[in-house]
């Protein structure tokens, strides 16, 4: 079996919303595998603009606290060498075809983007296991 280090060298990851927040804030809630994958120098890291949108909503309704102001989020993401994926029409087509294992629209677009971009999602959310996608935690 290949080590995580050798696997990460060629992997492209999509960070789920909670994963992004925990990584940016430096929280120790990330699993060791998730942290290693995100920090691997040869890994390509992405987050969905949907995650940024979800964070903005949760911050504005006091459901989420960040370690700094939301206005710094883009700078923190890009400064961590994480690329922000836009939502494309192709992603929406995949959302339309996904089974309704659960109805969270942010999760569904993240799942869709992982499919259209061939990305492994780094998430702790067990609901993602209901879909035929690559996951890491």
C-alpha positions as CSV (number, residue, x, y, z in Angstrom):
1,X,0.0,0.0,0.0
2,X,1.3,3.5,-0.9
3,X,2.0,5.9,1.9
4,X,-0.1,9.0,2.2
5,X,2.9,11.1,1.2
6,X,3.3,9.3,-2.1
7,X,-0.4,9.5,-2.8
8,X,-0.6,13.2,-1.9
9,X,2.1,14.0,-4.4
10,X,-0.2,13.5,-7.3
11,X,-3.6,14.4,-5.6
12,X,-6.0,17.3,-6.2
13,X,-8.1,18.1,-3.2
14,X,-11.4,20.0,-2.7
15,X,-11.7,21.3,0.9
16,X,-15.2,21.0,2.3
17,X,-16.4,24.2,4.1
18,X,-15.6,23.0,7.6
19,X,-12.2,21.7,6.4
20,X,-11.4,25.1,4.9
21,X,-12.4,27.0,8.1
22,X,-10.4,24.6,10.4
23,X,-7.4,24.8,8.1
24,X,-7.4,28.6,7.7
25,X,-8.0,29.1,11.5
26,X,-5.3,26.6,12.4
27,X,-7.6,24.5,14.5
28,X,-6.6,21.0,15.6
29,X,-10.0,19.6,14.5
30,X,-8.4,18.4,11.2
31,X,-7.5,14.7,11.2
32,X,-3.7,14.0,10.7
33,X,-4.4,12.6,7.2
34,X,-6.4,15.7,6.2
35,X,-3.7,18.1,7.5
36,X,-0.9,16.1,5.7
37,X,-2.8,16.1,2.5
38,X,-3.6,19.8,2.6
39,X,0.0,20.7,3.6
40,X,1.7,18.4,1.1
41,X,3.8,20.7,-1.1
42,X,2.9,18.9,-4.3
43,X,-0.8,18.7,-3.6
44,X,-3.2,21.0,-5.5
45,X,-5.8,22.5,-3.2
46,X,-9.2,23.9,-4.1
47,X,-12.2,25.3,-2.3
48,X,-15.6,26.1,-3.9
49,X,-16.9,29.6,-4.1
50,X,-20.0,27.9,-2.5
51,X,-18.0,27.3,0.6
52,X,-17.0,31.0,0.8
53,X,-20.6,31.9,0.3
54,X,-21.7,29.4,3.0
55,X,-19.1,30.9,5.4
56,X,-20.4,34.4,4.6
57,X,-24.0,33.4,5.4
58,X,-23.0,31.6,8.7
59,X,-20.8,34.5,9.9
60,X,-23.6,37.1,9.1
61,X,-26.2,35.1,11.1
62,X,-23.7,34.5,14.0
63,X,-23.7,30.7,13.4
64,X,-19.9,30.7,12.8
65,X,-17.0,32.7,14.2
66,X,-13.8,33.1,12.4
67,X,-10.4,34.0,14.0
68,X,-10.3,37.2,11.9
69,X,-12.7,39.3,9.8
70,X,-14.5,37.7,6.9
71,X,-13.2,40.4,4.7
72,X,-9.8,38.8,5.0
73,X,-11.0,35.3,3.8
74,X,-10.0,35.6,0.2
75,X,-6.5,36.8,1.2
76,X,-6.2,33.9,3.6
77,X,-7.4,31.3,1.1
78,X,-5.1,32.5,-1.7
79,X,-2.2,33.0,0.7
80,X,-2.6,29.3,1.7
81,X,-2.2,28.3,-2.0
82,X,-5.8,27.3,-2.2
83,X,-7.6,28.0,-5.5
84,X,-11.2,29.1,-5.4
85,X,-13.3,27.2,-7.9
86,X,-16.2,29.1,-9.6
87,X,-19.5,27.4,-10.1
88,X,-19.9,26.4,-13.7
89,X,-23.0,25.3,-15.6
90,X,-21.4,21.9,-15.9
91,X,-21.4,21.7,-12.1
92,X,-25.1,22.5,-12.0
93,X,-25.8,19.8,-14.6
94,X,-24.2,17.3,-12.2
95,X,-26.1,18.7,-9.2
96,X,-29.3,18.1,-11.2
97,X,-28.4,14.4,-11.6
98,X,-27.2,13.6,-8.1
99,X,-29.4,11.3,-6.0
100,X,-31.1,13.1,-3.1
101,X,-29.2,11.4,-0.3
102,X,-29.3,14.8,1.4
103,X,-30.5,18.2,0.4
104,X,-27.8,20.7,1.6
105,X,-27.3,22.9,-1.5
106,X,-23.7,23.8,-0.6
107,X,-22.7,20.1,-0.1
108,X,-24.4,19.2,-3.3
109,X,-22.4,21.7,-5.3
110,X,-19.2,20.7,-3.6
111,X,-19.9,17.1,-4.5
112,X,-20.7,18.1,-8.1
113,X,-17.5,20.1,-8.4
114,X,-15.5,17.1,-7.1
115,X,-17.0,15.0,-9.9
116,X,-16.6,17.6,-12.8
117,X,-13.0,18.4,-11.7
118,X,-12.0,14.9,-10.6
119,X,-11.1,16.0,-7.1
120,X,-10.9,14.2,-3.8
121,X,-13.0,15.9,-1.1
122,X,-11.4,16.4,2.3
123,X,-14.4,16.2,4.7
124,X,-15.5,14.8,8.0
125,X,-19.1,14.9,6.9
126,X,-20.5,11.3,6.8
127,X,-23.3,12.4,4.4
128,X,-20.7,12.6,1.6
129,X,-20.1,8.8,1.9
130,X,-23.5,8.2,0.2
131,X,-22.1,9.4,-3.1
132,X,-19.7,7.7,-5.5
133,X,-16.9,10.2,-5.0
134,X,-13.3,10.1,-3.6
135,X,-13.1,11.2,0.0
136,X,-10.3,11.7,2.5
137,X,-10.4,12.3,6.2
